């Protein structure tokens, strides 16, 4: 799915960057996104409450050009 997304974005004219977000507890996803060149750009502290515990939101981005 990520390969498809990156391939699609390369074909679009004018797109310079793509962004995504994930839970800070989702370490496998963060590792995968880094593998594809995404970098952590921000953190929203205690953005979500899941099963009674607060979780940060991690924002990641990748410049295409």
PDB file of N, H, CA, C and O in Angstrom:
ATOM      1  N   UNK A   1       0.821  -1.182   0.000  1.00  0.00           N
ATOM      2  CA  UNK A   1       0.000   0.000   0.000  1.00  0.00           C
ATOM      3  C   UNK A   1       0.875   1.259   0.000  1.00  0.00           C
ATOM      4  O   UNK A   1       0.590   2.217  -0.719  1.00  0.00           O
ATOM      5  N   UNK A   2       1.928   1.251   0.800  1.00  0.00           N
ATOM      6  H   UNK A   2       2.160   0.473   1.384  1.00  0.00           H
ATOM      7  CA  UNK A   2       2.812   2.419   0.841  1.00  0.00           C
ATOM      8  C   UNK A   2       3.512   2.590  -0.500  1.00  0.00           C
ATOM      9  O   UNK A   2       3.650   3.710  -0.993  1.00  0.00           O
ATOM     10  N   UNK A   3       3.952   1.485  -1.088  1.00  0.00           N
ATOM     11  H   UNK A   3       3.840   0.576  -0.687  1.00  0.00           H
ATOM     12  CA  UNK A   3       4.577   1.575  -2.411  1.00  0.00           C
ATOM     13  C   UNK A   3       3.619   2.181  -3.425  1.00  0.00           C
ATOM     14  O   UNK A   3       4.020   3.013  -4.239  1.00  0.00           O
ATOM     15  N   UNK A   4       2.363   1.771  -3.381  1.00  0.00           N
ATOM     16  H   UNK A   4       2.038   1.095  -2.720  1.00  0.00           H
ATOM     17  CA  UNK A   4       1.353   2.320  -4.296  1.00  0.00           C
ATOM     18  C   UNK A   4       1.206   3.821  -4.078  1.00  0.00           C
ATOM     19  O   UNK A   4       1.205   4.593  -5.037  1.00  0.00           O
ATOM     20  N   UNK A   5       1.084   4.233  -2.827  1.00  0.00           N
ATOM     21  H   UNK A   5       1.085   3.606  -2.048  1.00  0.00           H
ATOM     22  CA  UNK A   5       0.927   5.643  -2.499  1.00  0.00           C
ATOM     23  C   UNK A   5       2.115   6.459  -3.000  1.00  0.00           C
ATOM     24  O   UNK A   5       1.932   7.511  -3.612  1.00  0.00           O
ATOM     25  N   UNK A   6       3.322   5.981  -2.746  1.00  0.00           N
ATOM     26  H   UNK A   6       3.470   5.126  -2.249  1.00  0.00           H
ATOM     27  CA  UNK A   6       4.504   6.719  -3.179  1.00  0.00           C
ATOM     28  C   UNK A   6       4.588   6.779  -4.701  1.00  0.00           C
ATOM     29  O   UNK A   6       4.965   7.808  -5.262  1.00  0.00           O
ATOM     30  N   UNK A   7       4.241   5.689  -5.368  1.00  0.00           N
ATOM     31  H   UNK A   7       3.934   4.853  -4.913  1.00  0.00           H
ATOM     32  CA  UNK A   7       4.220   5.683  -6.825  1.00  0.00           C
ATOM     33  C   UNK A   7       3.203   6.661  -7.378  1.00  0.00           C
ATOM     34  O   UNK A   7       3.481   7.373  -8.344  1.00  0.00           O
ATOM     35  N   UNK A   8       2.035   6.700  -6.776  1.00  0.00           N
ATOM     36  H   UNK A   8       1.809   6.122  -5.992  1.00  0.00           H
ATOM     37  CA  UNK A   8       0.983   7.611  -7.217  1.00  0.00           C
ATOM     38  C   UNK A   8       1.420   9.063  -7.036  1.00  0.00           C
ATOM     39  O   UNK A   8       1.221   9.890  -7.926  1.00  0.00           O
ATOM     40  N   UNK A   9       2.015   9.372  -5.886  1.00  0.00           N
ATOM     41  H   UNK A   9       2.178   8.700  -5.163  1.00  0.00           H
ATOM     42  CA  UNK A   9       2.410  10.752  -5.617  1.00  0.00           C
ATOM     43  C   UNK A   9       3.496  11.221  -6.584  1.00  0.00           C
ATOM     44  O   UNK A   9       3.537  12.399  -6.941  1.00  0.00           O
ATOM     45  N   UNK A  10       4.368  10.318  -7.008  1.00  0.00           N
ATOM     46  H   UNK A  10       4.335   9.362  -6.717  1.00  0.00           H
ATOM     47  CA  UNK A  10       5.421  10.697  -7.948  1.00  0.00           C
ATOM     48  C   UNK A  10       4.835  11.092  -9.305  1.00  0.00           C
ATOM     49  O   UNK A  10       5.435  11.893 -10.023  1.00  0.00           O
ATOM     50  N   UNK A  11       3.688  10.549  -9.660  1.00  0.00           N
ATOM     51  H   UNK A  11       3.202   9.898  -9.077  1.00  0.00           H
ATOM     52  CA  UNK A  11       3.051  10.851 -10.946  1.00  0.00           C
ATOM     53  C   UNK A  11       2.269  12.163 -10.922  1.00  0.00           C
ATOM     54  O   UNK A  11       1.957  12.717 -11.976  1.00  0.00           O
ATOM     55  N   UNK A  12       1.955  12.654  -9.747  1.00  0.00           N
ATOM     56  H   UNK A  12       2.208  12.204  -8.890  1.00  0.00           H
ATOM     57  CA  UNK A  12       1.154  13.876  -9.616  1.00  0.00           C
ATOM     58  C   UNK A  12       2.058  15.093  -9.742  1.00  0.00           C
ATOM     59  O   UNK A  12       3.117  15.162  -9.118  1.00  0.00           O
ATOM     60  N   UNK A  13       1.639  16.027 -10.533  1.00  0.00           N
ATOM     61  H   UNK A  13       0.779  15.971 -11.040  1.00  0.00           H
ATOM     62  CA  UNK A  13       2.422  17.252 -10.700  1.00  0.00           C
ATOM     63  C   UNK A  13       2.059  18.233  -9.592  1.00  0.00           C
ATOM     64  O   UNK A  13       0.891  18.414  -9.249  1.00  0.00           O
ATOM     65  N   UNK A  14       3.057  18.836  -9.064  1.00  0.00           N
ATOM     66  H   UNK A  14       4.007  18.689  -9.343  1.00  0.00           H
ATOM     67  CA  UNK A  14       2.827  19.856  -8.051  1.00  0.00           C
ATOM     68  C   UNK A  14       2.903  19.352  -6.619  1.00  0.00           C
ATOM     69  O   UNK A  14       3.055  20.154  -5.698  1.00  0.00           O
ATOM     70  N   UNK A  15       2.802  18.052  -6.407  1.00  0.00           N
ATOM     71  H   UNK A  15       2.679  17.400  -7.156  1.00  0.00           H
ATOM     72  CA  UNK A  15       2.920  17.546  -5.033  1.00  0.00           C
ATOM     73  C   UNK A  15       4.376  17.587  -4.609  1.00  0.00           C
ATOM     74  O   UNK A  15       5.259  17.104  -5.318  1.00  0.00           O
ATOM     75  N   UNK A  16       4.609  18.158  -3.465  1.00  0.00           N
ATOM     76  H   UNK A  16       3.892  18.550  -2.889  1.00  0.00           H
ATOM     77  CA  UNK A  16       5.969  18.275  -2.969  1.00  0.00           C
ATOM     78  C   UNK A  16       6.207  17.482  -1.693  1.00  0.00           C
ATOM     79  O   UNK A  16       7.346  17.176  -1.343  1.00  0.00           O
ATOM     80  N   UNK A  17       5.125  17.155  -1.005  1.00  0.00           N
ATOM     81  H   UNK A  17       4.199  17.405  -1.290  1.00  0.00           H
ATOM     82  CA  UNK A  17       5.284  16.501   0.293  1.00  0.00           C
ATOM     83  C   UNK A  17       4.042  15.692   0.618  1.00  0.00           C
ATOM     84  O   UNK A  17       2.928  16.054   0.239  1.00  0.00           O
ATOM     85  N   UNK A  18       4.253  14.590   1.327  1.00  0.00           N
ATOM     86  H   UNK A  18       5.158  14.296   1.635  1.00  0.00           H
ATOM     87  CA  UNK A  18       3.124  13.835   1.873  1.00  0.00           C
ATOM     88  C   UNK A  18       3.329  13.703   3.384  1.00  0.00           C
ATOM     89  O   UNK A  18       4.458  13.642   3.870  1.00  0.00           O
ATOM     90  N   UNK A  19       2.231  13.663   4.099  1.00  0.00           N
ATOM     91  H   UNK A  19       1.314  13.713   3.704  1.00  0.00           H
ATOM     92  CA  UNK A  19       2.260  13.604   5.559  1.00  0.00           C
ATOM     93  C   UNK A  19       1.333  12.511   6.059  1.00  0.00           C
ATOM     94  O   UNK A  19       0.396  12.104   5.373  1.00  0.00           O
ATOM     95  N   UNK A  20       1.611  12.044   7.264  1.00  0.00           N
ATOM     96  H   UNK A  20       2.373  12.374   7.822  1.00  0.00           H
ATOM     97  CA  UNK A  20       0.765  11.056   7.910  1.00  0.00           C
ATOM     98  C   UNK A  20       0.902  11.212   9.412  1.00  0.00           C
ATOM     99  O   UNK A  20       1.782  11.922   9.897  1.00  0.00           O
ATOM    100  N   UNK A  21       0.032  10.548  10.134  1.00  0.00           N
ATOM    101  H   UNK A  21      -0.683   9.971   9.740  1.00  0.00           H
ATOM    102  CA  UNK A  21       0.155  10.533  11.589  1.00  0.00           C
ATOM    103  C   UNK A  21      -0.171   9.144  12.104  1.00  0.00           C
ATOM    104  O   UNK A  21      -0.884   8.370  11.465  1.00  0.00           O
ATOM    105  N   UNK A  22       0.370   8.848  13.277  1.00  0.00           N
ATOM    106  H   UNK A  22       0.949   9.476  13.797  1.00  0.00           H
ATOM    107  CA  UNK A  22       0.153   7.556  13.908  1.00  0.00           C
ATOM    108  C   UNK A  22       0.269   7.717  15.418  1.00  0.00           C
ATOM    109  O   UNK A  22       0.751   8.739  15.908  1.00  0.00           O
ATOM    110  N   UNK A  23      -0.163   6.726  16.132  1.00  0.00           N
ATOM    111  H   UNK A  23      -0.554   5.896  15.735  1.00  0.00           H
ATOM    112  CA  UNK A  23      -0.018   6.734  17.587  1.00  0.00           C
ATOM    113  C   UNK A  23       1.450   6.528  17.962  1.00  0.00           C
ATOM    114  O   UNK A  23       2.163   5.785  17.287  1.00  0.00           O
ATOM    115  N   UNK A  24       1.894   7.169  19.014  1.00  0.00           N
ATOM    116  H   UNK A  24       1.315   7.772  19.562  1.00  0.00           H
ATOM    117  CA  UNK A  24       3.276   7.009  19.464  1.00  0.00           C
ATOM    118  C   UNK A  24       3.566   5.585  19.930  1.00  0.00           C
ATOM    119  O   UNK A  24       4.722   5.164  19.976  1.00  0.00           O
ATOM    120  N   UNK A  25       2.530   4.859  20.269  1.00  0.00           N
ATOM    121  H   UNK A  25       1.591   5.201  20.232  1.00  0.00           H
ATOM    122  CA  UNK A  25       2.706   3.475  20.727  1.00  0.00           C
ATOM    123  C   UNK A  25       2.823   2.491  19.568  1.00  0.00           C
ATOM    124  O   UNK A  25       3.119   1.317  19.791  1.00  0.00           O
ATOM    125  N   UNK A  26       2.599   2.941  18.346  1.00  0.00           N
ATOM    126  H   UNK A  26       2.358   3.895  18.165  1.00  0.00           H
ATOM    127  CA  UNK A  26       2.639   2.070  17.181  1.00  0.00           C
ATOM    128  C   UNK A  26       4.057   2.039  16.604  1.00  0.00           C
ATOM    129  O   UNK A  26       4.295   2.516  15.494  1.00  0.00           O
ATOM    130  N   UNK A  27       4.985   1.477  17.364  1.00  0.00           N
ATOM    131  H   UNK A  27       4.792   1.090  18.265  1.00  0.00           H
ATOM    132  CA  UNK A  27       6.395   1.461  16.982  1.00  0.00           C
ATOM    133  C   UNK A  27       6.671   0.722  15.674  1.00  0.00           C
ATOM    134  O   UNK A  27       7.524   1.169  14.907  1.00  0.00           O
ATOM    135  N   UNK A  28       5.982  -0.400  15.383  1.00  0.00           N
ATOM    136  H   UNK A  28       5.289  -0.762  16.006  1.00  0.00           H
ATOM    137  CA  UNK A  28       6.217  -1.044  14.084  1.00  0.00           C
ATOM    138  C   UNK A  28       5.862  -0.132  12.902  1.00  0.00           C
ATOM    139  O   UNK A  28       6.562  -0.134  11.889  1.00  0.00           O
ATOM    140  N   UNK A  29       4.797   0.635  13.025  1.00  0.00           N
ATOM    141  H   UNK A  29       4.229   0.636  13.848  1.00  0.00           H
ATOM    142  CA  UNK A  29       4.412   1.550  11.945  1.00  0.00           C
ATOM    143  C   UNK A  29       5.444   2.660  11.794  1.00  0.00           C
ATOM    144  O   UNK A  29       5.831   2.996  10.675  1.00  0.00           O
ATOM    145  N   UNK A  30       5.889   3.227  12.893  1.00  0.00           N
ATOM    146  H   UNK A  30       5.576   2.954  13.803  1.00  0.00           H
ATOM    147  CA  UNK A  30       6.891   4.290  12.841  1.00  0.00           C
ATOM    148  C   UNK A  30       8.162   3.778  12.171  1.00  0.00           C
ATOM    149  O   UNK A  30       8.755   4.474  11.347  1.00  0.00           O
ATOM    150  N   UNK A  31       8.576   2.584  12.515  1.00  0.00           N
ATOM    151  H   UNK A  31       8.094   2.018  13.184  1.00  0.00           H
ATOM    152  CA  UNK A  31       9.767   1.979  11.901  1.00  0.00           C
ATOM    153  C   UNK A  31       9.556   1.779  10.397  1.00  0.00           C
ATOM    154  O   UNK A  31      10.456   2.051   9.602  1.00  0.00           O
ATOM    155  N   UNK A  32       8.386   1.311  10.013  1.00  0.00           N
ATOM    156  H   UNK A  32       7.655   1.090  10.658  1.00  0.00           H
ATOM    157  CA  UNK A  32       8.078   1.094   8.601  1.00  0.00           C
ATOM    158  C   UNK A  32       8.087   2.411   7.834  1.00  0.00           C
ATOM    159  O   UNK A  32       8.677   2.495   6.756  1.00  0.00           O
ATOM    160  N   UNK A  33       7.442   3.437   8.376  1.00  0.00           N
ATOM    161  H   UNK A  33       6.963   3.369   9.252  1.00  0.00           H
ATOM    162  CA  UNK A  33       7.400   4.730   7.708  1.00  0.00           C
ATOM    163  C   UNK A  33       8.809   5.310   7.550  1.00  0.00           C
ATOM    164  O   UNK A  33       9.128   5.894   6.515  1.00  0.00           O
ATOM    165  N   UNK A  34       9.636   5.152   8.561  1.00  0.00           N
ATOM    166  H   UNK A  34       9.376   4.678   9.402  1.00  0.00           H
ATOM    167  CA  UNK A  34      11.026   5.626   8.456  1.00  0.00           C
ATOM    168  C   UNK A  34      11.763   4.893   7.338  1.00  0.00           C
ATOM    169  O   UNK A  34      12.563   5.488   6.617  1.00  0.00           O
ATOM    170  N   UNK A  35      11.490   3.614   7.203  1.00  0.00           N
ATOM    171  H   UNK A  35      10.840   3.131   7.789  1.00  0.00           H
ATOM    172  CA  UNK A  35      12.119   2.817   6.140  1.00  0.00           C
ATOM    173  C   UNK A  35      11.806   3.404   4.762  1.00  0.00           C
ATOM    174  O   UNK A  35      12.630   3.323   3.851  1.00  0.00           O
ATOM    175  N   UNK A  36      10.635   3.987   4.611  1.00  0.00           N
ATOM    176  H   UNK A  36       9.965   4.053   5.351  1.00  0.00           H
ATOM    177  CA  UNK A  36      10.215   4.580   3.346  1.00  0.00           C
ATOM    178  C   UNK A  36      10.592   6.055   3.234  1.00  0.00           C
ATOM    179  O   UNK A  36      10.179   6.727   2.290  1.00  0.00           O
ATOM    180  N   UNK A  37      11.365   6.558   4.177  1.00  0.00           N
ATOM    181  H   UNK A  37      11.701   6.011   4.944  1.00  0.00           H
ATOM    182  CA  UNK A  37      11.889   7.916   4.081  1.00  0.00           C
ATOM    183  C   UNK A  37      11.122   8.991   4.826  1.00  0.00           C
ATOM    184  O   UNK A  37      11.451  10.172   4.711  1.00  0.00           O
ATOM    185  N   UNK A  38      10.106   8.610   5.588  1.00  0.00           N
ATOM    186  H   UNK A  38       9.839   7.651   5.681  1.00  0.00           H
ATOM    187  CA  UNK A  38       9.372   9.593   6.379  1.00  0.00           C
ATOM    188  C   UNK A  38      10.193   9.982   7.601  1.00  0.00           C
ATOM    189  O   UNK A  38      10.926   9.168   8.163  1.00  0.00           O
ATOM    190  N   UNK A  39      10.055  11.238   7.996  1.00  0.00           N
ATOM    191  H   UNK A  39       9.460  11.899   7.539  1.00  0.00           H
ATOM    192  CA  UNK A  39      10.750  11.734   9.177  1.00  0.00           C
ATOM    193  C   UNK A  39       9.723  12.281  10.166  1.00  0.00           C
ATOM    194  O   UNK A  39       8.703  12.847   9.775  1.00  0.00           O
ATOM    195  N   UNK A  40      10.011  12.103  11.437  1.00  0.00           N
ATOM    196  H   UNK A  40      10.840  11.643  11.755  1.00  0.00           H
ATOM    197  CA  UNK A  40       9.119  12.646  12.473  1.00  0.00           C
ATOM    198  C   UNK A  40       9.236  14.161  12.456  1.00  0.00           C
ATOM    199  O   UNK A  40      10.335  14.713  12.515  1.00  0.00           O
ATOM    200  N   UNK A  41       8.086  14.826  12.374  1.00  0.00           N
ATOM    201  H   UNK A  41       7.194  14.377  12.327  1.00  0.00           H
ATOM    202  CA  UNK A  41       8.054  16.285  12.324  1.00  0.00           C
ATOM    203  C   UNK A  41       7.374  16.897  13.542  1.00  0.00           C
ATOM    204  O   UNK A  41       7.537  18.087  13.813  1.00  0.00           O
ATOM    205  N   UNK A  42       6.622  16.101  14.267  1.00  0.00           N
ATOM    206  H   UNK A  42       6.490  15.134  14.047  1.00  0.00           H
ATOM    207  CA  UNK A  42       5.947  16.676  15.413  1.00  0.00           C
ATOM    208  C   UNK A  42       5.286  15.638  16.294  1.00  0.00           C
ATOM    209  O   UNK A  42       5.152  14.467  15.940  1.00  0.00           O
ATOM    210  N   UNK A  43       4.884  16.111  17.445  1.00  0.00           N
ATOM    211  H   UNK A  43       4.993  17.062  17.733  1.00  0.00           H
ATOM    212  CA  UNK A  43       4.219  15.253  18.429  1.00  0.00           C
ATOM    213  C   UNK A  43       3.158  16.075  19.127  1.00  0.00           C
ATOM    214  O   UNK A  43       3.433  17.154  19.652  1.00  0.00           O
ATOM    215  N   UNK A  44       1.952  15.559  19.128  1.00  0.00           N
ATOM    216  H   UNK A  44       1.728  14.683  18.701  1.00  0.00           H
ATOM    217  CA  UNK A  44       0.869  16.170  19.899  1.00  0.00           C
ATOM    218  C   UNK A  44       0.709  15.347  21.171  1.00  0.00           C
ATOM    219  O   UNK A  44       0.256  14.203  21.136  1.00  0.00           O
ATOM    220  N   UNK A  45       1.076  15.931  22.254  1.00  0.00           N
ATOM    221  H   UNK A  45       1.444  16.861  22.282  1.00  0.00           H
ATOM    222  CA  UNK A  45       1.074  15.217  23.532  1.00  0.00           C
ATOM    223  C   UNK A  45      -0.348  14.913  23.999  1.00  0.00           C
ATOM    224  O   UNK A  45      -1.244  15.755  23.934  1.00  0.00           O
ATOM    225  N   UNK A  46      -0.521  13.681  24.471  1.00  0.00           N
ATOM    226  H   UNK A  46       0.207  12.996  24.524  1.00  0.00           H
ATOM    227  CA  UNK A  46      -1.796  13.239  25.048  1.00  0.00           C
ATOM    228  C   UNK A  46      -2.979  13.562  24.131  1.00  0.00           C
ATOM    229  O   UNK A  46      -4.021  14.034  24.588  1.00  0.00           O
ATOM    230  N   UNK A  47      -2.807  13.306  22.862  1.00  0.00           N
ATOM    231  H   UNK A  47      -1.961  12.922  22.491  1.00  0.00           H
ATOM    232  CA  UNK A  47      -3.816  13.647  21.866  1.00  0.00           C
ATOM    233  C   UNK A  47      -5.032  12.716  21.926  1.00  0.00           C
ATOM    234  O   UNK A  47      -6.156  13.134  21.645  1.00  0.00           O
ATOM    235  N   UNK A  48      -4.802  11.474  22.287  1.00  0.00           N
ATOM    236  H   UNK A  48      -3.889  11.135  22.515  1.00  0.00           H
ATOM    237  CA  UNK A  48      -5.874  10.479  22.322  1.00  0.00           C
ATOM    238  C   UNK A  48      -5.886   9.790  23.683  1.00  0.00           C
ATOM    239  O   UNK A  48      -4.874   9.721  24.380  1.00  0.00           O
ATOM    240  N   UNK A  49      -7.051   9.290  24.030  1.00  0.00           N
ATOM    241  H   UNK A  49      -7.873   9.346  23.463  1.00  0.00           H
ATOM    242  CA  UNK A  49      -7.174   8.491  25.246  1.00  0.00           C
ATOM    243  C   UNK A  49      -7.701   7.126  24.824  1.00  0.00           C
ATOM    244  O   UNK A  49      -8.828   7.000  24.345  1.00  0.00           O
ATOM    245  N   UNK A  50      -6.867   6.110  25.010  1.00  0.00           N
ATOM    246  H   UNK A  50      -5.952   6.212  25.399  1.00  0.00           H
ATOM    247  CA  UNK A  50      -7.199   4.757  24.580  1.00  0.00           C
ATOM    248  C   UNK A  50      -7.146   3.835  25.793  1.00  0.00           C
ATOM    249  O   UNK A  50      -6.116   3.727  26.458  1.00  0.00           O
ATOM    250  N   UNK A  51      -8.248   3.183  26.068  1.00  0.00           N
ATOM    251  H   UNK A  51      -9.085   3.271  25.528  1.00  0.00           H
ATOM    252  CA  UNK A  51      -8.343   2.273  27.218  1.00  0.00           C
ATOM    253  C   UNK A  51      -7.884   2.958  28.509  1.00  0.00           C
ATOM    254  O   UNK A  51      -7.202   2.361  29.342  1.00  0.00           O
ATOM    255  N   UNK A  52      -8.273   4.214  28.648  1.00  0.00           N
ATOM    256  H   UNK A  52      -8.827   4.699  27.971  1.00  0.00           H
ATOM    257  CA  UNK A  52      -7.984   4.946  29.877  1.00  0.00           C
ATOM    258  C   UNK A  52      -6.589   5.537  29.969  1.00  0.00           C
ATOM    259  O   UNK A  52      -6.246   6.137  30.988  1.00  0.00           O
ATOM    260  N   UNK A  53      -5.759   5.381  28.914  1.00  0.00           N
ATOM    261  H   UNK A  53      -6.037   4.894  28.086  1.00  0.00           H
ATOM    262  CA  UNK A  53      -4.393   5.922  28.937  1.00  0.00           C
ATOM    263  C   UNK A  53      -4.217   6.907  27.781  1.00  0.00           C
ATOM    264  O   UNK A  53      -4.697   6.678  26.670  1.00  0.00           O
ATOM    265  N   UNK A  54      -3.529   7.992  28.065  1.00  0.00           N
ATOM    266  H   UNK A  54      -3.139   8.178  28.967  1.00  0.00           H
ATOM    267  CA  UNK A  54      -3.260   8.980  27.037  1.00  0.00           C
ATOM    268  C   UNK A  54      -2.139   8.506  26.123  1.00  0.00           C
ATOM    269  O   UNK A  54      -1.174   7.882  26.563  1.00  0.00           O
ATOM    270  N   UNK A  55      -2.293   8.819  24.837  1.00  0.00           N
ATOM    271  H   UNK A  55      -3.077   9.326  24.479  1.00  0.00           H
ATOM    272  CA  UNK A  55      -1.313   8.436  23.826  1.00  0.00           C
ATOM    273  C   UNK A  55      -1.007   9.669  22.979  1.00  0.00           C
ATOM    274  O   UNK A  55      -1.911  10.415  22.602  1.00  0.00           O
ATOM    275  N   UNK A  56       0.279   9.876  22.684  1.00  0.00           N
ATOM    276  H   UNK A  56       1.013   9.270  22.990  1.00  0.00           H
ATOM    277  CA  UNK A  56       0.678  10.974  21.814  1.00  0.00           C
ATOM    278  C   UNK A  56       0.393  10.626  20.357  1.00  0.00           C
ATOM    279  O   UNK A  56       0.338   9.455  19.981  1.00  0.00           O
ATOM    280  N   UNK A  57       0.215  11.657  19.552  1.00  0.00           N
ATOM    281  H   UNK A  57       0.260  12.608  19.857  1.00  0.00           H
ATOM    282  CA  UNK A  57       0.100  11.487  18.108  1.00  0.00           C
ATOM    283  C   UNK A  57       1.415  11.947  17.481  1.00  0.00           C
ATOM    284  O   UNK A  57       1.899  13.041  17.772  1.00  0.00           O
ATOM    285  N   UNK A  58       1.986  11.111  16.624  1.00  0.00           N
ATOM    286  H   UNK A  58       1.593  10.223  16.387  1.00  0.00           H
ATOM    287  CA  UNK A  58       3.238  11.427  15.926  1.00  0.00           C
ATOM    288  C   UNK A  58       2.881  11.829  14.501  1.00  0.00           C
ATOM    289  O   UNK A  58       2.165  11.109  13.806  1.00  0.00           O
ATOM    290  N   UNK A  59       3.385  12.985  14.071  1.00  0.00           N
ATOM    291  H   UNK A  59       3.966  13.570  14.636  1.00  0.00           H
ATOM    292  CA  UNK A  59       3.195  13.436  12.701  1.00  0.00           C
ATOM    293  C   UNK A  59       4.510  13.221  11.955  1.00  0.00           C
ATOM    294  O   UNK A  59       5.585  13.589  12.431  1.00  0.00           O
ATOM    295  N   UNK A  60       4.393  12.613  10.768  1.00  0.00           N
ATOM    296  H   UNK A  60       3.521  12.315  10.381  1.00  0.00           H
ATOM    297  CA  UNK A  60       5.578  12.327   9.956  1.00  0.00           C
ATOM    298  C   UNK A  60       5.369  12.889   8.555  1.00  0.00           C
ATOM    299  O   UNK A  60       4.238  12.999   8.082  1.00  0.00           O
ATOM    300  N   UNK A  61       6.466  13.242   7.900  1.00  0.00           N
ATOM    301  H   UNK A  61       7.385  13.153   8.284  1.00  0.00           H
ATOM    302  CA  UNK A  61       6.373  13.774   6.557  1.00  0.00           C
ATOM    303  C   UNK A  61       7.516  13.298   5.683  1.00  0.00           C
ATOM    304  O   UNK A  61       8.559  12.863   6.169  1.00  0.00           O
ATOM    305  N   UNK A  62       7.294  13.390   4.386  1.00  0.00           N
ATOM    306  H   UNK A  62       6.446  13.743   3.991  1.00  0.00           H
ATOM    307  CA  UNK A  62       8.314  13.015   3.405  1.00  0.00           C
ATOM    308  C   UNK A  62       8.237  14.012   2.255  1.00  0.00           C
ATOM    309  O   UNK A  62       7.193  14.170   1.621  1.00  0.00           O
ATOM    310  N   UNK A  63       9.368  14.688   1.993  1.00  0.00           N
ATOM    311  H   UNK A  63      10.216  14.560   2.507  1.00  0.00           H
ATOM    312  CA  UNK A  63       9.441  15.580   0.847  1.00  0.00           C
ATOM    313  C   UNK A  63       9.683  14.751  -0.405  1.00  0.00           C
ATOM    314  O   UNK A  63      10.523  13.850  -0.407  1.00  0.00           O
ATOM    315  N   UNK A  64       8.958  15.050  -1.454  1.00  0.00           N
ATOM    316  H   UNK A  64       8.276  15.781  -1.453  1.00  0.00           H
ATOM    317  CA  UNK A  64       9.040  14.287  -2.687  1.00  0.00           C
ATOM    318  C   UNK A  64      10.052  14.877  -3.658  1.00  0.00           C
ATOM    319  O   UNK A  64      10.556  14.174  -4.534  1.00  0.00           O
ATOM    320  N   UNK A  65      10.342  16.124  -3.511  1.00  0.00           N
ATOM    321  H   UNK A  65       9.933  16.695  -2.799  1.00  0.00           H
ATOM    322  CA  UNK A  65      11.268  16.809  -4.444  1.00  0.00           C
ATOM    323  C   UNK A  65      12.318  17.569  -3.679  1.00  0.00           C
ATOM    324  O   UNK A  65      13.181  18.206  -4.283  1.00  0.00           O
TER     325      UNK A  65
END
